[in-house]
Amino acid sequence: MSKPKITGSVIILANEDDAAHTIRPRLDAAGADTTKVYIVEGVAREGQQVDLFQLDTDVAALRIRAEEIGDVRLIIIDPPSAYLGPKVDAYKESDVRKVLAPLTKLAHDTGALVLLVVHLNKRSDGGAQQRFGGSTAWIAAPRAAFLVAEEESSRRRFMLPVKNNLGNDRLGFEYRVSETLLNYGSGPIKAPFIEWLGTSNRSTTDLLNPPKPKERSALDEAKEFLINQLAEGAKPAAEVQDAAKVAGISAATLNRAKTDLRVKSNKVDSGWNWVLRSIFDE
């Protein structure tokens, strides 16, 4: 993938990851210009030591820092719920919208993209918008939202649009996570990085709620049983019925399977034989 023609500085708020042992190695593995990356570790309040950045009170300080840097193109907040003050309820829509409003203005005034990394909740139902943790305002207020998830069956990874008011709302991307070993003064660190594999039109619904394998019915099992029993030719009906009973197949289900498969009953001296019809019997 070619390098972007438009470059700028990045501000990162990610207090759940260690800057030296996690964020820096990942930036290096991705080939980032780390001189353009600024990691916010806190806010120096008047008369106090450095305190944790809070979205409900410190966006003005973030704006000042962005203006000082001058060419900020991206502000990452991972996750925003970790930067909410004690008076903000992450599950209350009005609280979240009040927090997001100054961020929206900051993005508009500086031209920077504000990227919020919101975790998924533990729900297993509903659409993609219902799977993001906290208030629905985390998804409703931003202009674009993407779901980043792994397909359980294939282990393939996707970044798919949940909404996009600025561009194509169906175009997503497939990627894989690779690793490289980097050497630092403290020793080697294994760092992951993203390799983009191309675009994707996968549905978020299919990714989050894949169709469940169709459960085989008792009739399907009885049909398979009959086909296996009669695969080598005619067999006494009593023998087949006894084997079906041992296999837990009821007489009624066995007879339905016999009818569906159009199994023939032939009279013999010892009773009846069952035999599968061939294409030549049509």
C-alpha positions in Angstrom: 0.0 0.0 0.0 1.4 3.4 -1.0 2.1 6.0 1.7 -0.5 8.7 2.0 0.3 12.0 0.3 -1.3 14.1 3.0 0.5 13.8 6.3 0.1 15.4 9.6 0.4 15.0 13.4 -1.6 12.6 15.6 -2.7 13.1 19.1 -3.4 9.8 21.0 -5.3 9.4 24.3 -5.1 5.7 25.2 -4.5 5.3 28.9 -5.3 1.6 28.8 -2.1 0.9 26.9 1.5 1.6 28.0 3.1 4.2 25.7 6.6 2.7 25.8 5.9 -1.0 25.6 2.7 -1.1 23.6 1.9 2.1 21.6 5.4 3.0 20.5 6.3 -0.5 19.2 3.0 -0.7 17.3 3.7 2.7 15.7 7.2 1.6 14.7 5.9 -1.7 13.3 3.5 0.3 11.1 6.2 2.5 9.9 4.9 5.7 11.5 6.8 8.9 11.8 6.9 9.0 15.6 8.0 12.6 15.6 4.5 13.5 14.5 2.8 11.5 17.3 1.8 13.1 20.6 0.5 10.9 23.4 -1.6 12.6 26.1 -0.8 11.3 29.5 -2.7 13.8 31.5 -3.6 17.4 32.1 -1.6 19.8 34.3 -4.2 21.6 36.4 -3.3 24.8 38.2 -1.9 24.2 41.6 -2.1 20.4 41.2 -0.1 17.6 39.8 -0.8 16.1 36.4 -4.4 14.7 36.5 -6.3 12.4 34.2 -7.7 14.0 31.1 -11.5 14.3 31.2 -13.7 14.8 28.1 -16.3 16.8 30.0 -13.9 19.4 31.3 -10.6 19.3 29.3 -11.5 19.5 25.5 -10.5 23.2 25.7 -7.0 22.1 26.8 -6.9 19.6 24.0 -7.8 22.3 21.5 -5.0 24.5 22.8 -2.5 21.6 22.4 -3.8 20.9 18.9 -3.4 24.5 17.9 0.1 24.6 19.3 1.1 21.5 17.2 -0.5 23.2 14.2 -1.0 20.3 11.7 -3.1 17.8 13.7 -4.9 15.5 11.3 -6.1 12.8 13.7 -7.1 12.6 17.3 -7.5 9.1 18.7 -9.5 8.5 22.0 -9.3 4.8 23.1 -11.7 4.3 24.7 -13.7 7.5 25.3 -15.4 5.8 28.3 -12.1 5.9 30.1 -12.0 9.7 29.9 -15.4 10.5 31.3 -15.6 12.4 34.5 -17.6 11.2 37.5 -20.6 13.2 36.5 -21.0 11.7 33.1 -23.0 8.5 32.5 -21.7 6.6 29.4 -25.1 5.0 29.0 -27.1 8.2 29.1 -27.7 9.7 25.7 -27.9 13.4 26.9 -24.6 13.0 28.8 -22.8 11.5 25.9 -24.0 14.1 23.4 -22.8 16.9 25.7 -19.4 15.3 25.7 -19.3 14.8 22.0 -20.5 18.3 21.1 -17.2 20.1 21.8 -15.3 17.3 20.1 -17.4 17.8 17.0 -16.6 21.5 17.1 -12.9 20.7 17.6 -12.9 18.5 14.6 -14.6 21.1 12.5 -12.3 23.9 13.5 -9.0 22.0 13.2 -9.9 19.8 10.3 -8.7 16.8 12.3 -10.5 13.4 12.3 -11.6 12.5 15.9 -11.5 8.7 16.1 -13.4 7.1 19.1 -12.6 3.5 19.8 -15.7 2.1 21.5 -15.8 -1.5 22.8 -18.6 -4.0 21.9 -21.0 -5.0 24.6 -21.8 -8.7 25.5 -25.1 -8.9 23.5 -25.5 -11.6 21.0 -28.6 -10.3 19.3 -29.6 -7.1 17.5 -27.9 -5.2 14.7 -24.4 -3.7 14.7 -25.5 -0.4 16.2 -26.9 -2.2 19.2 -23.7 -4.0 19.8 -21.6 -1.0 20.7 -21.1 -0.5 24.4 -22.8 2.4 26.3 -25.3 4.9 24.9 -26.5 4.7 21.3 -25.2 8.3 21.0 -21.7 7.0 20.6 -22.8 5.7 17.2 -25.6 8.2 16.4 -23.7 11.4 16.9 -20.5 10.7 14.7 -20.8 11.0 11.0 -19.2 7.5 10.3 -18.9 4.3 12.4 -17.2 1.1 11.6 -17.3 -2.3 13.1 -13.9 -4.1 13.6 -14.4 -7.8 14.2 -13.1 -11.3 13.4 -15.2 -13.9 11.7 -15.3 -16.8 14.1 -15.5 -19.6 11.5 -12.7 -18.5 9.2 -10.6 -16.2 11.6 -10.7 -13.5 8.8 -10.8 -9.9 10.1 -12.9 -7.1 8.7 -13.5 -3.4 9.2 -17.1 -2.8 8.0 -19.3 0.3 7.9 -22.1 0.5 10.4 -23.0 4.0 9.1 -21.3 6.5 6.8 -22.8 9.9 6.2 -19.7 11.1 4.4 -19.0 8.3 1.8 -19.8 4.8 0.7 -21.9 3.2 3.4 -21.3 -0.3 2.1 -17.6 -0.5 1.4 -15.5 -2.2 4.0 -12.1 -3.6 4.2 -10.4 -7.0 5.1 -7.1 -7.1 6.9 -4.9 -9.4 8.9 -2.7 -8.8 11.9 1.0 -9.6 11.4 3.9 -9.3 13.8 7.5 -8.2 13.7 10.2 -8.4 16.3 11.7 -5.0 17.3 14.8 -4.4 19.4 14.9 -1.7 22.0 17.3 -0.8 24.8 15.1 -2.8 27.2 15.1 -5.8 24.9 13.2 -7.2 22.0 9.4 -6.6 21.7 7.0 -8.4 19.4 4.8 -5.8 17.9 1.6 -6.3 15.8 0.8 -4.3 12.7 -2.0 -4.3 10.1 -1.8 -5.5 6.6 -4.8 -4.4 4.5 -6.0 -7.2 2.1 -8.5 -5.2 0.0 -12.1 -4.0 0.0 -15.0 -6.0 1.2 -18.8 -5.9 0.8 -19.5 -8.2 3.7 -22.5 -7.5 5.9 -22.1 -6.6 9.5 -25.2 -8.7 10.2 -23.5 -11.8 8.7 -20.4 -11.1 10.7 -22.0 -10.6 14.0 -24.9 -13.1 13.6 -23.7 -15.8 11.1 -26.5 -18.1 10.0 -26.5 -21.1 12.3 -25.9 -24.5 10.7 -29.2 -26.2 9.9 -29.9 -28.8 12.5 -30.6 -32.1 11.0 -34.1 -33.3 11.7 -35.1 -36.8 12.8 -36.4 -37.4 9.3 -33.1 -36.5 7.7 -31.3 -38.8 10.0 -33.7 -41.6 9.2 -33.2 -41.1 5.5 -29.5 -41.3 5.9 -29.9 -44.4 7.9 -32.0 -46.1 5.3 -29.6 -45.1 2.5 -26.7 -46.6 4.4 -28.7 -49.8 5.3 -29.8 -50.4 1.7 -26.7 -49.2 -0.1 -25.5 -52.7 -1.0 -28.9 -54.0 -2.1 -32.1 -55.5 -0.7 -32.3 -56.3 2.9 -35.0 -57.9 5.0 -37.5 -55.3 6.3 -37.5 -56.8 9.8 -33.7 -56.5 10.0 -33.8 -52.8 8.9 -36.5 -52.1 11.4 -34.6 -53.7 14.3 -31.5 -51.7 13.4 -33.5 -48.5 13.3 -34.9 -49.2 16.8 -31.4 -49.7 18.1 -30.4 -46.4 16.4 -33.3 -44.6 18.2 -35.4 -44.1 15.1 -39.1 -44.4 15.7 -41.2 -46.7 13.4 -43.3 -43.7 12.3 -40.2 -41.7 11.3 -38.7 -44.7 9.5 -41.8 -45.2 7.5 -41.9 -41.5 6.5 -38.3 -41.8 5.4 -39.1 -45.0 3.5 -42.0 -43.1 1.7 -39.9 -40.1 0.9 -37.1 -42.2 -0.5 -39.6 -44.4 -2.4 -38.1 -47.5 -0.9 -39.7 -50.6 -2.6 -41.1 -53.5 -0.6 -40.6 -56.9 -2.3 -42.4 -60.0 -1.2 -40.1 -63.0 -0.6 -40.6 -66.5 1.0 -39.3 -65.3 4.4 -41.3 -62.1 4.4 -40.5 -58.7 2.9 -37.3 -57.1 1.6 -36.7 -53.4 1.3 -34.7 -52.0 -1.6 -33.8 -48.5 -2.8 -35.2 -47.6 -6.1 -32.7 -46.9 -8.9 -33.0 -44.3 -11.6 -34.0 -47.2 -13.9 -37.1 -47.8 -11.8 -38.6 -44.4 -12.9 
